[in-house]
Amino acid sequence: MITVYKTNYEFYGSTYVLCFSLSEDIHKRIDTWESDLDKMVLEEQITTGSFRGRFPIDDDQRSLMENMRREGIIQPYYGAISPSACNYTLQINPPICTISIEHTIVEEKISLDENTMIIFHAKASEVARNHKHGFIIKKQEYQSLQSWDLWNEDDEFTPRYVYTFSPTSVGVGIKVTETRTKEQIDISDYSVW
């Protein structure tokens, strides 16, 4: 289940407006898929010093990564600002939300069609209490959407828009694509990075 919360930031004073919350089951399936790919990348990096010629690591880093692996920590190197190599895309077509995860380094992708529940006018405290895994569009980012010529709030939970989240070590990049024109807006709030 994917639960989508919408708060009224003007009324409730919330700092976040849209929250895509993944159930524990979905989170575990995605995490297992990502972990399997991370193990493959880590193994090649330790063995060859890079992954397919990219993301080279020196002998000291290889030794450190090998020691961490022995302790059960799987942490391949994806560059200075990227703890993960995945982009997460969500498109809502009630009652289903399709979440696609693309591992940009290994170039593999999975898609899951999941039931969706949309909760309008959620209180910030309800979202904070229930949200454990997923993605948030905060007030500043949502205001960027509202100023976009192609944004129609009535269609925000329809197939018209695709939401893409790209986590980095300094923040989460967020892009929204309008499917009719294929135009895209980057609503990431870089001021908090």
Order of alpha helices (4+ residues) and beta strands (2+ residues): beta-alpha-beta-alpha-alpha-beta-beta-beta-alpha-beta-alpha-beta-beta-beta
